[in-house]
Amino acid sequence: MKLEFYNNKLLYIVWVVFVLIVFQSCKDVRGNVTTLEVIDNNRHYYPILRGQTLDVVFDIKNTGKYPFLMSELLPSCGCVVSKKSSIGSIPPGSERRIILTYDSSKNIGYVEHFIDIYGNLETEKISLIFDTHVVPNSDYTRDYEEIYSEKVKKSGNFKSMTDGKENNKGYYLD
């Protein structure tokens, strides 16, 4: 009988310790602010031809004491797209990469883009900055529709085979 009592008591103590460890690991870190360092920010890329894409990779380091949890990534233009959301969180002292693709189809001349990152930061946000010059074709300046039609032809024109051509869609009623 005594042995059974001690086994139950030991089981109870182990269970209480386990529950305390689980609740301690569930600590809310969203309220803890941290700092980030962007390596080689404010970049100047060499000129590219209109219609080309530019892959931009930023290394970001968490220099604070707490993990960084990103809430939003907002580019200044729809022509800048995040290839993959490689940053959801960054542990303290670690680095992660943000991989972006810039599509120059709609721009000519000098362009500068800002990508704002929001999360549990000491400041409101941090901004990734890059710029480049978009150079038009030397023959003449093609408009966006010409560049788009070239991209469609390169992709094998599958969209028009499945959706139909833009000028032959018919009509619709309310």
Rosetta blueprint (number, residue, H / E / L):
1 M L
2 K H
3 L H
4 E H
5 F H
6 Y H
7 N H
8 N H
9 K H
10 L H
11 L H
12 Y H
13 I H
14 V H
15 W H
16 V H
17 V H
18 F H
19 V H
20 L H
21 I H
22 V H
23 F H
24 Q H
25 S H
26 C L
27 K L
28 D L
29 V L
30 R L
31 G L
32 N L
33 V L
34 T E
35 T L
36 L E
37 E E
38 V E
39 I E
40 D L
41 N L
42 N L
43 R E
44 H E
45 Y L
46 Y L
47 P L
48 I E
49 L E
50 R L
51 G L
52 Q L
53 T E
54 L E
55 D E
56 V E
57 V E
58 F E
59 D E
60 I E
61 K E
62 N E
63 T L
64 G L
65 K L
66 Y L
67 P L
68 F E
69 L E
70 M E
71 S E
72 E E
73 L E
74 L E
75 P E
76 S L
77 C L
78 G L
79 C L
80 V E
81 V E
82 S E
83 K E
84 K E
85 S L
86 S L
87 I L
88 G L
89 S E
90 I E
91 P L
92 P L
93 G L
94 S L
95 E E
96 R E
97 R E
98 I E
99 I E
100 L E
101 T E
102 Y E
103 D E
104 S L
105 S L
106 K L
107 N L
108 I L
109 G E
110 Y E
111 V E
112 E E
113 H E
114 F E
115 I E
116 D E
117 I E
118 Y E
119 G E
120 N L
121 L E
122 E L
123 T L
124 E L
125 K L
126 I E
127 S E
128 L E
129 I E
130 F E
131 D E
132 T E
133 H E
134 V E
135 V E
136 P L
137 N L
138 S L
139 D L
140 Y L
141 T L
142 R L
143 D L
144 Y H
145 E H
146 E H
147 I H
148 Y H
149 S H
150 E H
151 K H
152 V H
153 K H
154 K H
155 S L
156 G L
157 N L
158 F H
159 K H
160 S H
161 M H
162 T H
163 D H
164 G L
165 K L
166 E H
167 N H
168 N H
169 K L
170 G L
171 Y L
172 Y L
173 L L
174 D L
